[in-house]
Amino acid sequence: METVNADREALAAMAGGDPDEPVVMLNLLRYRERAEAGYGVDGLSGREAYGIYGQRFAKEMGPKYGGEPIWMGRAHHSIIGSEEWDIVILVRYPARRLFLAMVNDPEYQAIAPIRAAALADSRLIEMSQLLPKA
């Protein structure tokens, strides 16, 4: 199953959680060889197009909704499973309601197609802290 766009049912389920609980979003990303045409990133590689999305996200959405990348790295080998990813990013939001407000913001919806044009496949997984902080 390859997907790059949000599942509305999953967002509705997320909205049922504690709105003030901090969440970390796990992003698993596989770039397209060439970005999909028609989204202002024509002729760029998927990696380059995602870089444009990332810059706009950091400038426009991160400060507004508190989205803070806390870890980003290159994915290497799937030791369990067979999926292959290029990049893994963990983004922390101070409250679940802020992430949900962001994905519904028309400004975010204006840059989200760049993300989709850049990616061949992705996963976005909501996580909350289970173990106490050290």
Helices and strands as residue ranges (DSSP letters): H 8-15, E 23-31, H 46-56, I 57-61, H 62-65, E 68-74, E 87-93, H 96-104, H 106-118, E 119-127
